[in-house]
Amino acid sequence: MNAAPDVFRIAVAQLNPIVGDIAGNLAKARETRTEAARQGADLVLFTELFISGYPPEDLILKPAFLTACEAAVNAFAAETSDGGPGVIIGTPLKRDSGVHNSVVVLDGGKVIAERHKLDLPNYGEFDEKRVFQPGPGLPGPVNFRGIRLGIPICEDIWGQMDVCETLAESGAEILLVPNGSPYYRGKVEVRHQVAIRQVIESGLPIIYANMLGGQDELVFDGASFAIHADKSLAFQMSQFEEAQAVTTWQRRGESWVCSDGPMAIIPEKEEADYRACMLGLRDYVNKNGFSSVVLGLSGGVDSALCAALAVDALGKERVRAVMMPYSYTSKESLQDAEACARALGCRYDIVPIFEPVEGFMSTLKPLFEGTEPGITEENLQSRARGTLLMAISNKFGAMVITTGNKSEMSVGYATLYGDMNGGFNPIKDLYKMQVYALCRWRNANVPPGALGPSGEVIPANIIEKAPSAELRENQTDQDSLPPYPVLDEILECLVENEMGVDEIVARGFDRELVHRVEHLLYVAEYKRRQAAPGVKITKKNFGRDRRYPITNRFRDRS
């Protein structure tokens, strides 16, 4: 028997799989292994459920899907007979104990080990208990070419099941963790702390490999890393970028130490949020096969940010902006919208809506006779715009981007079948004040990988003027809503932190205002159920994370 090696080269594959594209994901894995072999790697570590894509949701309930995933794994295993790197890769597996979220270890032309996830997350965006069964028991380490590897899977290191400690007690030398951990603001630091806790409990170094890419509302941001047994950072891969890094580990005494690996800088705050929105939009459009996008460009801050994100994500040739003025559209808005489109370099059309709106008014006049004009007539303008955007989408195959922010979606300041029309919303989980912050950041920076221009792409006047839907004369948002800094803070208390009214009032807010915002939040649930998906940025987005009933009479009247 050969002696255990003292140098171990592990390629960490931080890649962008597509859910359901088993053949494509396998091809990507093959290409990555070939490159890792060229760089002298002994092992390639892929991410959670890489073969199926993550999260596969109810695809797991289809026997044909499970069969196809396992066939791909077996084909990949056979290719490891070439003497190149071994492979750790995630896949669903159906076994006598149930259907599992698993990893397989491939080497020497065969599957040498299987490990099944024990701790199935069932909170927030995760719903794994719906389709998977937990592994049948605490796993031991895998002997890979004389090195004993512990392979917990994602949530196995987040929960309280002592998986890592058990692996250490069973003789594991190093922990390799495949993950599908989605982004929210500040998540990288949270992951580091989780890994450090496991290092402290197990005494072992840990490699945390995280997938990349957008999947519906979720953005997986990569940022793979490793922590030494002494709790120091061993390496750090980039965030929001596909990457493969061959890291060199050396045996020093009783532990393994990384002597060669990347040390990328992790972006902060606005840059991270912007890049998450950009990646989420790009992948949603491309993975679903849309050639281009179209959006209404109103001269306001929300649509301007969405236009900038679209051009950065897709390129100006794939973005069409449409200004749809009516009687209340100001000259200032016309000028601002055109200036924004020109700065971004995308196509810009003006499609007046006076005739369709007046047509609706004329048709409804006999029914509305004797009533006072109000919100109904205002909403006709929004719905005319939504109909026109959908017509452009149908005619030219461009997906409609919808542009409402989280503040508006929270309190129902949006029109069903109007400005809510669209296939995807890149700013759905950004509060209004965060929208302003991202606009200012983008004007001063060009994110890596962006296809848009540098310089001021969102005219300063759009950021500085009072926000308005311009559905009636001299309208501003604050005619109907509290000032956005106040509204956003109350909403963060109610939505993100589930705080009671008394707690929020104790922070200095007016009780009646808090009651009003809470009421608006609850009664707008039916609108949110019909809203387009959008990128998750906060810890509690609408849809996957926050699931409230539409029919709901509860109000906190404490």
C-alpha positions in Angstrom: 0.0 0.0 0.0 1.4 3.4 -1.0 2.1 5.9 1.7 -0.3 8.8 2.1 0.8 11.9 0.1 2.1 15.0 1.8 0.9 17.3 -1.0 -2.7 17.4 -2.1 -4.0 19.6 -5.0 -7.7 20.3 -4.8 -9.5 22.1 -7.7 -12.5 24.0 -6.4 -15.1 24.4 -9.1 -17.3 27.5 -8.5 -19.5 27.1 -11.6 -22.9 28.0 -13.0 -25.1 24.9 -13.6 -28.6 25.1 -15.0 -31.4 23.3 -13.3 -32.6 20.3 -15.4 -29.8 20.6 -18.0 -28.2 17.3 -17.0 -26.2 16.9 -20.2 -25.0 20.5 -20.1 -24.0 20.3 -16.5 -22.1 17.1 -17.2 -20.3 18.7 -20.2 -19.3 21.6 -18.0 -18.0 19.2 -15.3 -16.0 17.3 -17.9 -14.4 20.4 -19.3 -13.5 21.6 -15.8 -11.9 18.2 -14.9 -9.8 18.4 -18.1 -8.5 21.8 -17.1 -7.9 20.7 -13.6 -5.9 17.8 -14.9 -3.8 20.1 -17.0 -3.0 22.1 -13.8 -2.0 19.0 -11.9 -5.0 18.7 -9.6 -5.6 15.4 -7.7 -9.2 16.1 -7.0 -12.0 18.3 -8.3 -14.6 19.5 -5.8 -17.9 20.5 -7.4 -20.9 22.0 -5.6 -24.2 20.7 -4.2 -26.5 18.9 -6.7 -24.3 20.1 -9.6 -25.5 17.4 -12.0 -29.2 18.3 -11.5 -28.7 22.0 -10.8 -29.9 23.5 -7.6 -32.6 23.8 -6.3 -34.3 21.2 -8.5 -37.5 21.4 -6.4 -40.3 19.0 -7.6 -38.2 17.7 -10.5 -36.9 15.3 -7.8 -40.4 13.7 -7.8 -39.9 12.6 -11.5 -38.3 9.1 -11.7 -37.0 9.8 -15.2 -35.1 12.8 -13.9 -33.4 10.8 -11.1 -32.5 8.1 -13.6 -31.0 10.6 -16.0 -28.9 12.2 -13.2 -27.5 8.8 -12.0 -26.7 7.8 -15.6 -24.7 11.0 -16.0 -22.8 10.3 -12.8 -22.0 6.8 -13.9 -20.7 8.0 -17.3 -18.5 10.6 -15.5 -17.2 8.0 -13.1 -16.1 5.8 -16.0 -14.0 8.6 -17.4 -11.9 8.8 -14.2 -10.2 5.6 -15.3 -7.8 7.8 -17.2 -5.6 8.4 -14.2 -6.6 12.1 -13.9 -8.2 13.9 -11.0 -10.8 12.3 -8.9 -14.1 14.0 -8.5 -16.6 15.0 -5.8 -19.9 16.1 -7.3 -23.4 16.6 -6.1 -26.4 14.7 -7.5 -29.8 13.4 -6.4 -29.7 9.6 -5.7 -32.6 7.2 -5.2 -31.7 4.4 -2.8 -33.6 2.0 -0.6 -33.5 4.6 2.2 -35.3 7.2 0.0 -34.3 9.9 -2.4 -31.3 11.8 -1.1 -29.4 15.0 -1.7 -26.1 13.3 -2.2 -22.5 13.6 -3.3 -20.5 10.9 -5.1 -16.8 10.4 -5.1 -15.4 9.2 -8.4 -12.0 7.7 -9.0 -10.3 4.9 -10.9 -13.3 4.5 -13.3 -16.0 4.0 -10.7 -18.0 5.5 -7.8 -15.9 4.8 -4.8 -18.2 6.4 -2.2 -21.6 8.1 -1.7 -22.6 10.5 1.0 -26.1 11.7 1.7 -27.1 15.0 3.3 -28.4 14.6 6.8 -29.7 18.0 7.8 -32.4 19.0 5.2 -33.1 22.8 5.5 -36.8 23.7 5.6 -36.9 27.4 6.3 -36.7 30.6 4.3 -36.0 29.8 0.6 -35.3 26.1 1.4 -37.9 23.3 1.1 -35.8 20.2 0.9 -37.9 18.0 3.3 -40.6 18.2 0.6 -38.6 16.1 -1.9 -35.6 14.5 -0.1 -35.1 12.1 2.8 -32.2 12.6 5.2 -29.2 10.3 4.9 -29.6 7.1 6.9 -26.9 7.8 9.4 -23.9 10.0 10.4 -21.3 9.5 7.6 -17.7 8.5 8.1 -14.8 9.9 6.1 -13.9 8.7 2.6 -10.5 7.3 1.9 -9.3 9.1 -1.3 -5.8 8.0 -2.4 -4.7 7.6 1.2 -6.3 10.8 2.6 -9.4 10.6 4.7 -11.9 13.2 3.6 -14.9 14.4 5.5 -17.7 15.4 3.1 -20.6 17.1 4.9 -23.1 18.7 2.5 -24.1 22.4 3.0 -26.7 22.5 5.8 -24.8 19.7 7.6 -22.3 22.3 8.8 -25.0 25.0 9.5 -27.2 22.9 11.9 -26.6 21.3 15.2 -26.2 17.6 14.2 -22.4 17.5 15.0 -21.6 16.1 11.6 -18.1 17.7 11.4 -17.2 16.7 15.0 -18.3 13.1 14.2 -16.2 13.0 11.0 -13.1 14.3 13.0 -13.6 11.6 15.6 -13.8 9.0 12.8 -10.4 10.0 11.5 -11.1 12.7 8.8 -8.2 14.9 8.0 -9.9 17.7 6.1 -13.5 18.7 5.5 -14.7 19.4 1.9 -18.1 20.9 1.8 -20.2 21.2 -1.4 -22.7 24.1 -1.1 -25.7 25.7 -2.7 -25.8 28.8 -0.5 -27.8 31.7 -2.0 -26.9 35.4 -1.6 -28.3 37.9 0.8 -26.6 41.0 2.0 -23.7 40.2 4.3 -23.9 36.4 3.6 -20.1 35.9 3.1 -19.3 36.9 6.7 -22.1 34.6 7.9 -20.6 31.7 6.0 -17.1 32.4 7.4 -18.5 32.3 10.9 -20.3 29.1 10.3 -17.1 27.5 9.0 -15.0 28.8 11.8 -17.4 27.3 14.3 -17.0 23.9 12.7 -13.2 24.3 12.6 -13.3 25.0 16.3 -15.5 22.0 17.1 -13.7 19.5 14.8 -10.1 20.8 14.8 -10.0 20.3 11.0 -9.5 22.7 8.1 -12.6 23.2 6.0 -13.0 24.0 2.3 -16.4 25.6 1.5 -17.2 25.3 -2.3 -20.3 27.4 -3.3 -22.1 27.4 -6.6 -22.6 30.4 -8.8 -25.5 31.7 -10.8 -29.1 32.8 -10.9 -32.0 30.4 -10.5 -35.4 32.1 -10.5 -35.4 34.4 -7.5 -32.2 33.0 -6.0 -28.6 34.2 -6.8 -25.8 31.9 -5.8 -22.8 34.2 -5.4 -19.8 31.8 -5.2 -17.2 33.3 -2.9 -15.9 29.9 -2.1 -13.2 29.8 0.6 -11.3 27.7 3.1 -10.4 28.1 6.8 -7.3 26.6 8.3 -7.4 24.6 11.5 -6.0 27.7 13.3 -9.1 29.6 12.1 -7.1 31.7 9.6 -8.4 32.2 6.0 -6.7 29.7 3.7 -8.0 31.1 0.4 -10.9 33.2 -0.9 -12.4 32.9 -4.4 -14.2 35.8 -6.1 -17.9 36.6 -5.7 -20.4 36.7 -8.5 -17.9 35.2 -11.0 -17.5 31.7 -12.4 -14.1 30.4 -11.3 -12.0 27.3 -10.9 -9.0 27.5 -8.6 -6.4 24.7 -8.0 -5.3 25.0 -4.4 -2.2 23.3 -3.0 -2.4 21.7 0.5 0.6 20.4 2.4 0.7 18.1 5.3 2.3 19.8 8.3 2.3 17.6 11.4 -1.2 16.6 12.1 -2.9 19.1 9.8 -3.2 20.2 6.2 -2.2 23.8 5.3 -3.0 25.6 2.1 0.2 26.9 0.6 -1.2 28.2 -2.7 -4.7 29.6 -3.4 -6.4 32.8 -4.4 -7.1 35.7 -2.2 -9.9 37.7 -3.9 -11.4 40.9 -2.5 -15.1 40.5 -1.6 -17.3 43.5 -2.7 -19.2 45.4 -0.1 -22.7 46.7 0.3 -24.0 48.5 -2.8 -21.5 46.8 -5.2 -22.5 43.3 -3.9 -26.2 44.1 -4.2 -25.8 45.6 -7.7 -23.8 42.6 -8.9 -26.3 40.2 -7.4 -29.2 42.0 -9.3 -27.1 42.0 -12.5 -26.2 38.3 -12.3 -29.8 37.3 -11.4 -31.2 39.2 -14.3 -28.6 38.0 -16.8 -29.1 34.3 -15.9 -32.9 34.5 -15.8 -33.0 36.0 -19.3 -30.3 33.8 -20.8 -31.3 30.5 -19.1 -34.9 30.9 -20.2 -33.9 31.7 -23.8 -35.0 35.3 -24.2 -33.1 37.2 -26.9 -33.8 40.6 -25.5 -35.7 42.7 -22.9 -38.0 45.7 -23.0 -39.0 48.0 -20.2 -40.9 51.2 -19.6 -38.5 54.0 -19.0 -40.5 56.7 -17.1 -37.9 59.2 -16.1 -38.0 57.8 -12.6 -35.3 56.3 -10.5 -36.6 52.7 -10.4 -36.9 52.2 -14.2 -33.6 54.0 -14.7 -31.8 51.5 -12.3 -33.5 48.6 -14.1 -32.4 49.9 -17.5 -28.8 50.2 -16.2 -28.9 46.7 -14.8 -30.3 45.4 -18.1 -27.6 47.0 -20.2 -24.9 45.9 -17.8 -26.2 42.3 -17.7 -27.1 41.9 -21.4 -25.5 44.6 -23.5 -27.2 47.7 -25.0 -28.2 45.8 -28.2 -30.5 43.5 -26.2 -32.3 46.3 -24.3 -35.2 48.3 -25.5 -36.6 51.2 -23.4 -40.0 52.7 -24.1 -41.3 56.0 -22.8 -45.1 56.1 -22.8 -46.2 59.7 -22.0 -49.7 60.8 -21.1 -51.2 64.2 -20.2 -49.5 64.2 -16.8 -46.1 63.2 -18.0 -43.8 66.2 -17.3 -41.3 67.6 -19.8 -38.7 66.9 -17.2 -39.5 63.2 -17.2 -39.3 63.1 -21.0 -35.9 64.7 -20.9 -34.7 62.5 -18.1 -35.8 59.3 -19.7 -34.2 60.2 -23.0 -31.0 61.2 -21.3 -30.8 57.9 -19.4 -31.4 55.9 -22.6 -28.8 57.9 -24.5 -26.2 57.5 -21.7 -26.8 53.7 -21.7 -26.8 53.5 -25.5 -29.9 51.3 -25.7 -32.8 51.6 -28.1 -35.3 54.3 -27.0 -38.9 54.6 -28.3 -41.6 57.1 -27.5 -45.1 55.6 -27.6 -47.8 58.1 -26.4 -50.8 56.5 -24.6 -53.3 59.4 -24.9 -55.4 57.6 -27.6 -55.7 54.2 -25.8 -56.4 55.8 -22.4 -59.1 58.0 -23.9 -60.5 55.0 -25.7 -60.9 53.2 -22.4 -62.4 56.2 -20.9 -64.9 56.6 -23.7 -65.9 52.9 -23.6 -66.4 53.1 -19.8 -68.1 56.5 -19.8 -71.7 55.0 -19.6 -70.7 52.8 -16.7 -68.8 55.5 -14.8 -71.4 58.3 -15.3 -72.1 60.1 -12.1 -68.9 59.0 -10.4 -65.8 61.1 -9.5 -62.5 60.5 -11.3 -59.9 58.8 -9.0 -57.6 55.9 -8.7 -59.5 53.9 -11.3 -58.8 56.4 -14.0 -55.1 56.6 -12.8 -54.8 52.9 -13.1 -56.1 52.9 -16.7 -52.9 54.8 -17.6 -50.7 52.2 -15.9 -52.7 49.3 -17.5 -52.4 50.9 -21.0 -48.7 51.0 -20.6 -48.6 47.4 -19.4 -50.6 46.3 -22.3 -48.4 48.1 -24.8 -45.2 46.6 -23.2 -46.7 43.1 -23.4 -47.7 43.7 -27.1 -44.1 44.6 -27.9 -43.0 41.5 -26.0 -45.3 39.3 -28.0 -44.4 40.8 -31.3 -40.6 40.8 -30.9 -39.9 38.1 -28.3 -38.4 40.5 -25.8 -39.1 39.8 -22.1 -40.7 42.6 -20.2 -38.7 43.8 -17.2 -41.0 45.1 -14.4 -39.6 47.8 -12.2 -41.3 48.1 -8.8 -39.1 48.3 -5.7 -39.7 46.5 -2.4 -41.2 49.6 -0.7 -43.9 49.8 -3.3 -44.5 46.1 -3.4 -44.8 46.0 0.4 -47.7 48.6 0.6 -49.4 47.8 -2.7 -48.3 51.0 -4.5 -48.3 49.2 -7.8 -51.0 48.4 -10.4 -51.9 44.8 -11.2 -51.8 44.2 -15.0 -50.1 47.6 -15.3 -46.7 48.5 -14.0 -46.6 45.0 -12.4 -46.6 43.4 -15.9 -43.4 41.6 -16.7 -41.4 38.4 -16.6 -38.7 39.4 -14.1 -38.0 42.2 -11.7 -34.3 42.8 -10.8 -35.0 45.3 -8.0 -38.0 43.6 -6.4 -36.1 43.1 -3.1 -34.6 46.5 -2.9 -36.2 49.1 -0.7 -36.5 52.6 -2.2 -33.6 54.1 -0.4 -31.5 51.2 -1.5 -32.5 51.9 -5.1 -31.1 55.5 -4.7 -27.9 54.1 -3.2 -27.4 51.7 -6.0 -28.0 54.4 -8.6 -25.3 56.6 -7.0 -22.9 53.7 -6.8 -23.4 52.8 -10.4 -22.8 56.3 -11.6 -19.4 56.2 -9.9 -18.4 52.6 -10.7 -18.6 49.9 -13.5 -19.0 46.5 -11.9 -16.8 43.6 -13.2 -18.4 41.8 -16.1 -20.7 44.7 -16.9 -21.4 45.4 -20.6 -22.6 48.9 -20.1 -20.6 52.2 -20.3 -18.7 54.0 -17.6 -19.7 57.5 -16.3 -23.0 58.9 -15.3 -25.6 56.5 -16.7 -28.5 57.6 -14.5 -28.9 61.4 -14.9 -28.5 63.2 -11.6 -31.9 64.9 -11.9 -33.6 61.4 -11.8 -32.0 60.8 -8.5 -32.5 64.2 -7.0 -36.2 65.0 -8.0 -39.2 64.0 -5.9 -40.5 60.6 -7.0 -43.9 60.5 -8.7 -46.0 58.1 -10.6 -47.3 61.1 -12.7 -50.9 59.7 -12.9 -52.5 63.0 -12.0 -51.5 66.7 -11.9 -48.6 67.6 -9.5 -48.6 64.1 -8.0 -45.8 62.8 -5.8 -45.4 59.5 -4.0 -45.6 61.2 -0.6 -49.2 62.2 -1.4 -50.0 58.6 -0.6 -47.1 57.3 1.3 -44.8 58.4 4.2 -41.4 59.7 3.2 -39.4 56.8 1.9 -36.7 56.9 4.7 -39.5 56.6 7.3 -41.5 54.0 5.3 -38.4 51.8 4.6 -37.4 51.7 8.2 -40.9 50.7 9.4 -41.1 48.1 6.6 -37.8 46.6 7.6 -39.1 46.3 11.2 -42.3 44.6 10.0 -41.0 42.5 7.2 -37.3 41.6 7.9 -37.6 41.5 11.7 -41.3 40.6 12.3 -41.4 43.2 15.0 -44.6 44.1 16.9 -46.1 47.5 16.8 -45.1 48.4 20.3 -41.4 47.6 19.5 -41.6 49.8 16.4 -43.3 52.7 18.3 -40.6 52.4 20.9 -38.1 53.4 18.2 -39.8 56.7 17.8 -42.5 56.1 15.1 -46.0 57.3 15.3 -48.4 54.5 16.4 -51.1 55.3 13.9 -48.6 55.5 11.1 -47.2 52.0 12.0 -50.7 50.6 12.1 -51.4 52.1 8.7 -48.3 50.7 7.1 -49.0 47.3 8.7 -52.5 47.3 7.2 -51.2 48.3 3.8 -48.6 45.5 4.0 -51.2 42.8 4.8 -53.9 43.9 2.2 -51.3 44.0 -0.6 -50.6 40.3 -0.3 -52.8 39.4 -3.2 -50.8 41.7 -5.5 -47.5 40.1 -4.4 -48.9 36.6 -5.2 -49.3 37.8 -8.8 -46.0 39.6 -9.1 -43.1 38.6 -11.3 -40.2 36.8 -9.7 -37.2 39.0 -8.7 -33.7 38.7 -7.3 -33.5 38.0 -3.5 -31.2 40.6 -1.8 -32.5 40.7 1.8 -32.8 37.9 4.3 -36.6 37.9 3.8 -37.8 38.4 0.3 -41.5 38.2 -0.8 -42.3 34.8 -2.1 -39.8 32.2 -1.0 -39.0 33.6 2.4 -42.2 35.4 3.5 -45.4 33.5 3.0 -48.4 35.2 4.5 -52.1 34.3 3.8 -54.1 36.6 1.5 -57.2 36.1 3.6 -56.0 37.5 6.9 -57.8 39.6 9.5 -54.9 39.7 12.0 -53.7 43.2 13.0 -51.3 44.0 15.8 -53.4 46.4 17.9 -51.3 46.3 21.0 
